[in-house]
């Protein structure tokens, strides 16, 4: 009996260290602020543009500068955490992010805002992978069913509710509060991070081996890639000189970066994690989840603004459904992760996501909150059901010394997925709308009796009010055709996303079932 009791006691984990719990939750709040700020300005760019007297081509850089800087920092953070320690890196990032937020709120012209947003994005990017790394190193595997849903929820909820929070703040107060809202929680996170984080020790000797050429080439590669993807569609891709130059810089930067990554002893980003099959597949799934997460967070508000004429607050209220669905699904996903094969969970999640986007392929110009309700609930629930097992598959089987670098790469794939997804979605919307407009216009001509009858009726109504009925009717008909072409282009994008997520169900079968994670402390 005694032997049985001893055997039964082995798997029991010691109670969680309260200091580590406080440190982890402070880090989660920091990550939430950093990811939220990607999207918080998206619904309020018009207010910022008016406040800073910026041009329409300049205001997009408020978003782009943040994304470019963040995408450079995310993979770099693993190396910096090893050199400085998680405590120093996270405290510097949280404090710097808070100061940069205050600077953004005080910006008086667009040039200042772009610089401050780049600083905010770069510093904030260091907080995101640190949380993933901490979750998979300081907590025993038995606690993953609690920890993984928390970081999965934050990573998906923050960008989803960003437009809602931003729309509310800029409507109720002013655009300055989009940034001022970070200051009080930022101070708390900075103080708690410095006081309670104690997961690892700095390795200052690594600084002598730091690969500065690798850092420079990575910055050029990822920065140019993000720029080309963000601005390509607006500038008609390679017909614009800046996009061509950006692409050349991206290719040169990529060649140097990958050459350095495999040549030097201590590369700025360790790519060896991709030799782990589950990490490679997890990163691929994370990339495609980025397409779905950021793509739908972009396309739903675009439809509601362009077709329904919603303002920022109304869009936020409509989009809030997905956020609520994620919030309530997180604990369910945590419980299921203990009981279900992660491949089954991913399959269910991908099917739900594909079903949600397929339902929207019946879109019309009259669709409103209630028509979008079920697709949005499916999207929110499915994102959580996918993210929790993907996190566990990608990072849960790596040895602890690999996780800091791997978490940076893993988070980078999600952000790049979002950037690639938005570039493809924007290009599809533009090209498909033009094609649909041309095709519809062929049928709405002076040889079509129904079109002529409609023009006569509407023209007579306008003429009765003393308006030039023929011109007004033609203008209205052109607007209707343009609106229908736009709606049809949205349908094409939703169908493409349905096919993409449907195909992932087949890919799941290629993953090997994750083995038990190495015990806490193994591999140190």
DAZIMO-V176758 format. One record per run of one state. SS is the DSSP state (@ for helix, = for strand, . for the rest). FROM is the first residue (numbers start at 0). LEN is the number of residues. If there is no record, write none. Layout:
SS:FROM:LEN / SS:FROM:LEN
This chain:
.:0:1 / @:1:9 / .:10:7 / @:17:22 / .:39:2 / @:41:11 / .:52:3 / @:55:4 / .:59:1 / @:60:24 / .:84:1 / @:85:20 / .:105:4 / @:109:29 / .:138:2 / @:140:32 / .:172:4 / @:176:20 / .:196:7 / @:203:6 / .:209:2 / @:211:20 / .:231:5 / @:236:3 / .:239:1 / @:240:23 / .:263:7 / @:270:5 / .:275:1 / @:276:30 / .:306:5 / @:311:28 / .:339:2 / @:341:21 / .:362:6 / @:368:27 / .:395:4 / @:399:44 / .:443:5 / @:448:16 / .:464:4 / @:468:40 / .:508:16
